[in-house]
Amino acid sequence: MDVRICSKVACGASASSTLTYDYADSMVVIGPLSTRVEPHGYDLCARHAGRLRVPQGWHVIRREPLREERAAD
């Protein structure tokens, strides 16, 4: 698999998380790096995933990897 880089402009770090938006529910979901590139997902490095800010009234859901996913790393 090719290395995926952070979607943030001018960041060349390796992506470690994928972010998706749910506009209807005013929600942002950040989880482990998706297995494939999704057209509506944004790959983020650990630094940018950790510093994410969302608009007031929005919710952030952070999904941690399952134990099996962590063991495979």
C-alpha positions as CSV (number, residue, x, y, z in Angstrom):
1,M,0.0,0.0,0.0
2,D,1.2,3.5,-0.8
3,V,1.9,5.9,2.0
4,R,-0.9,8.4,2.4
5,I,-0.1,11.9,3.5
6,C,-2.0,14.4,5.6
7,S,-4.7,16.3,3.7
8,K,-3.8,19.6,5.4
9,V,-2.1,22.0,3.0
10,A,1.7,22.1,3.3
11,C,1.8,19.1,5.7
12,G,3.8,16.2,4.4
13,A,3.4,13.9,7.4
14,S,2.1,10.4,7.1
15,A,-1.7,10.1,7.7
16,S,-2.8,8.1,10.7
17,S,-6.5,8.9,10.9
18,T,-9.4,9.5,8.5
19,L,-11.9,12.3,9.2
20,T,-15.5,12.4,7.8
21,Y,-18.2,15.0,8.2
22,D,-21.9,14.3,8.8
23,Y,-23.4,17.7,7.9
24,A,-27.0,16.7,8.7
25,D,-26.1,15.9,12.3
26,S,-23.4,18.5,12.7
27,M,-20.9,15.8,13.5
28,V,-17.2,15.1,12.7
29,V,-15.9,11.5,13.0
30,I,-12.2,10.8,13.4
31,G,-11.1,7.2,13.3
32,P,-8.3,5.0,12.2
33,L,-6.9,5.4,8.7
34,S,-9.4,4.0,6.3
35,T,-8.3,1.0,4.3
36,R,-9.0,2.8,1.0
37,V,-9.2,6.4,-0.1
38,E,-12.7,7.7,0.2
39,P,-13.9,10.7,-1.8
40,H,-15.6,12.4,1.2
41,G,-12.9,11.5,3.7
42,Y,-9.8,13.5,4.7
43,D,-6.6,11.7,5.9
44,L,-4.9,13.5,8.8
45,C,-1.6,13.0,10.5
46,A,-1.6,12.5,14.3
47,R,-0.8,16.2,15.0
48,H,-3.7,17.6,12.9
49,A,-6.2,14.9,14.1
50,G,-5.3,15.8,17.7
51,R,-5.6,19.6,17.2
52,L,-8.9,19.5,15.2
53,R,-11.4,22.3,16.0
54,V,-15.0,22.2,14.9
55,P,-17.7,24.9,14.6
56,Q,-19.6,25.7,17.8
57,G,-22.5,23.3,18.2
58,W,-20.8,20.5,16.3
59,H,-19.8,17.2,17.9
60,V,-16.6,15.2,17.5
61,I,-16.7,11.4,17.7
62,R,-13.2,9.9,18.1
63,R,-13.2,6.2,17.3
64,E,-10.2,4.3,18.7
65,P,-8.9,1.2,16.8
66,L,-10.3,-2.1,18.0
67,R,-7.8,-4.3,19.9
68,E,-7.3,-6.5,16.8
69,E,-6.4,-3.4,14.7
70,R,-3.9,-2.3,17.3
71,A,-2.3,-5.7,17.6
72,A,-1.8,-5.8,13.8
73,D,0.2,-2.5,13.8
